[in-house]
């Protein structure tokens, strides 16, 4: 049972590492799959002033799509959210 738990944790950490590398590539403007400068923000959702922002990206060349939950900092304390 311990072996299954450790394996699951390892797989999850590897998954998060891959997602971070993909997001870093997208932030530089490139598609993680085809390495072309053809990645676009296709959807952006937020839960308001608190919580993560969900960003969806799509490549117009190869069709790669992925979503990322990223933290955002709005100026909610200064009346930024209404």
CORQUI-V209888 format. One record per run of one state. SS is the DSSP state (h for helix, s for strand, l for the rest). FROM is the first residue (numbers start at 0). TO is the last residue. Records with the same first field share a line. If there is no record, write none. Layout:
# CORQUI-V209888
SS=FROM-TO  FROM-TO
This chain:
# CORQUI-V209888
l=0-0  27-37  46-50  59-63  71-74  78-81
h=1-26  75-77
s=38-45  51-58  64-70
